[in-house]
Every structure is written in C-alpha cells, then in structure tokens.
Amino acid sequence: MSSPVGSRAQKIRLPMFTQKGLLEVPSPTEKDWSKDDDKDFVFRDPDRERDSLPQPYRMINKLVNLLFDRAWEVIEERDTLRQAELSRTQPTTYPPVMESKLNQMPNCMAICQDYVFIGGAKGFSIYNLYNAKRIYVWDKLKVDVTSIWATDMGSEILVVPVDEMGIVRLLYFYKDGLFLIKAINEVEDTTKQTTCVKMEISQGGDFAAFLLQGAGDIWLDVYKLPKESWLKEVEHPQLALNPKKKGRQPQLNTPEPMTSDNLETDTNICFKGDIKLSLPVHIMKIKPPQPVTARPRSISSFLAA
C-alpha cells in the first residue's frame, strides 16, 4: 500500500530544461566552456504541454491551418502587387477645363485639329476644343445626321456627314468658312435613292471611298479629291464664283434663328453657299464578283466528251 506522500510525489511533474538546437559534446577543459550556456536553454512547463488531438479533430486542425496558410499567401501576393503598383509612375490626370452643356442628345461626333463636330438634328455643330464654345451650327437638312467623319487636310478640314436617309455629303471647312462641295448619292427620284453604308478617306485626303447600296445591289465608289484646287478656290473666292452656272443643290432648309438659350456662337464662321468648289472626280466603281454557278450536264454530253 502506497503512502499518500509517495502518491503525491508521483503526481508532481518537475519542470524540464531543453536545449535549443543540436547537442554538442563540451570541451574537456573548463576554459573552453561557453559562458552563454543559459541562452541555449529554454524553460518548458510540462503542465502547459498540449497533447496530440484525436481524429477527426487533428485532421480538422490541419485543414484550418492549411486554409490560413493559403489565405496568408494570397494576402502577401496582393500586397506585393499593390506595392509594385504604387511604385510605378502614375500617369498624369488632366481634369476637364470646363463643362459645355448641349441642348439635345448628339447622335455622333468627330474630332479633328482644334475642333469637335457633333452631329444631331438637321445638321451638325462645330465646337472649339480650347474654350468649349460652339462656333457654328450647320442645320440645313430635313433629317438628322447619324454619323460624321472629319479628316485633317493640313490647314483645312474635310467634313463628311451622313443623314438618316443614307445621303453622304462633302463639306470643306477652312478658317472662317464652311463650303458644301457635293452630295455624293442624292437623286431626285426617291425610289432610286441609294444609301451610304460606310466611307473611308485616305490619309492626307487625296482619295475617298463610299460603300453604297440600293435596289438589291452594293458597290464601292472611289473619288479623287482635288484638294489643291479647293485650297486655291477658297483663298481666291472670285475664281470659284459663277452665278451663271446652274447646278442642282440639295434641298436645304433655311437656317433657324438662334435663341438666347443657345450656346455662344462665333459670328465669324459662316456658310458660303455661293462659292462652288471643284467636284471630286469619280475614278472607279467596284462591284463584288458574281457568284460561281455550275449547270448540270446531261449524261450524253459527258459521253460525247
């Protein structure tokens, strides 16, 4: 029979000193002994030791630790990317200089040189990019403009609007004047009216191509643009004035008076409809190839061959 003192002594767990790292055999001489032996040992309390968890809790503990490790890896990766993004040279942000409110929703727009051309009801408007002021309104159509192109031709700009009827027009914008050159596909008989599907102008403005369709057919018209003649004619208007020349002009509406609630308009810009510029030269018409069809031959024709 064991005594209470002995059983109490067996229950007492003494603290342990464990050495960090690998054990080494000390030198036989005392002078070579390390003076920092206390730093190589750590005090461990046996009562605070954690026992190994039983299953399935041990597996759950491993999964939770794995989840935290992967989450930490994602956090470190995102932090690295954020630090790399912050270290990059940020692009310069240019805030808007001013705000220009439009009277109605525009249908299309094009930017060229220092101007923006906004297509809308019965024509288009021209705005100056530097002061955001409207400098001119060309509203001489009966229908709205659905698409518009503007091509830089040096000191002048070629403006090409297309309206809801598919009619494409060429306008020449030079300094303080806007000139109508030609309506490419406008005809008197509306039943024979063709529509412009797409158009392209070559770099420099030497050629223009218009993809037209009508009466179940489609083709490409290519024009040579006499831009040198246009420049001479606008610089010397007396050469282009020809009051005796009769040419059919597109049906245009008279310009509506400007109201006080409209934006400021530069009165120096005007539409010079009395000056007739040289017409573009039609150089080619390209049609898609006809589909290849094979007619069945009789057996006798095969035998005869």
Salt bridges, closest charged atoms under 4 A:
GLU49 OE2 - ARG44 NH2 2.77
ASP79 OD1 - ARG82 NH2 2.97
GLU85 OE1 - ARG88 NH1 3.28
ASP163 OD2 - ARG169 NH1 3.00
ASP176 OD1 - LYS272 NZ 3.90
GLU186 OE2 - ARG169 NH2 3.78
GLU188 OE2 - ARG248 NE 3.57
ASP206 OD1 - LYS227 NZ 3.10
ASP217 OD2 - LYS287 NZ 3.75
ASP221 OD1 - HIS282 NE2 3.17
GLU256 OE2 - LYS122 NZ 3.49
GLU264 OE1 - LYS133 NZ 3.16
